[in-house]
Amino acid sequence: MASLRKSIWRYLRVLGKRIYRPVKPIVHPLLKKIKLVYVLMVLVGLGLVGSLWNGWMVTGNEKVSWWPWSAKSHAEMAITWFENGDEIKALEELELANRLILVKTEGVKFHLKRAEDKVREPERIRQEIESWEKVIEVGPDYLDVLLRLSLLNYQIYEDEKTKEYFDKAEYLDPGNEDVLKVKEIISFL
C-alpha cells in the first residue's frame, strides 16, 4: 500500500511539473506578487457571490432539502412536482406545506395560495366537466356546452374528449363564430 502511494505521488509530481513548466514564465512572477491574504479574500468573495447566486437560481427541491420545515419551500416544491406532471406528489407536498405552517405571514400566504391554485386547478376543472356533462345529458345539442366541454378537456390534456366534443359542436353549426374560435385554439387536433 505504501509503495502504491509513493508511485501515485511521484506520478502526480511529474504530471504537475509537465503542466507547470510551459506556463512558469507567466505564472511565476504573478505568484511572487500575490499574497495569501489576497487569495483568501478572493475565495471568500467567490463563496459569498456563489451562495447569493445559488439562492436566486434554486429549485423547489433544493429549497426543501435546505430547510425541510419551511411551508414556503414545500409550496414551491408542490408547484415543481405539478409542472413535472406528477399531480399526486404535488398534492402531498401541498398538504405537507399546510401542516407545517406556523405563522401565516404575507409571503407564506402568497406562496401557499399560488401553489394551491396551480395544483388544485385540474381537480376544479374535472368537477366542472362533471357538472357540464350532466347538462349535456339533458340537452345533447347545446352548442355552448359542447364548446365549453371541449375547452375544459383541452386544459387537462384529454385530447380524445376534446376532439369528441368539438366534432359534435362543429357538426351542429360549422360556420358559428365561437366554433371557429375554439377550432383556432385547439388547432393541433
ABEGO torsion letter per residue (X at the ends): XAAAAAAAAAAAAAAAAAAAAAAAAAAAAAAAABBAAAAAAAAAAAAAAAAAAAAAABBAAAAAAABAABAAAAAAAAAAAAAAGBAAAAAAAAAAAAAABABBBAAAAAAAAAAAAAAAAAAAAAAAAAAAAAAAAABAABAAAAAAAAAAAAAAGBAAAAAAAAAAAAAABAABAAAAAAAAAAAAX
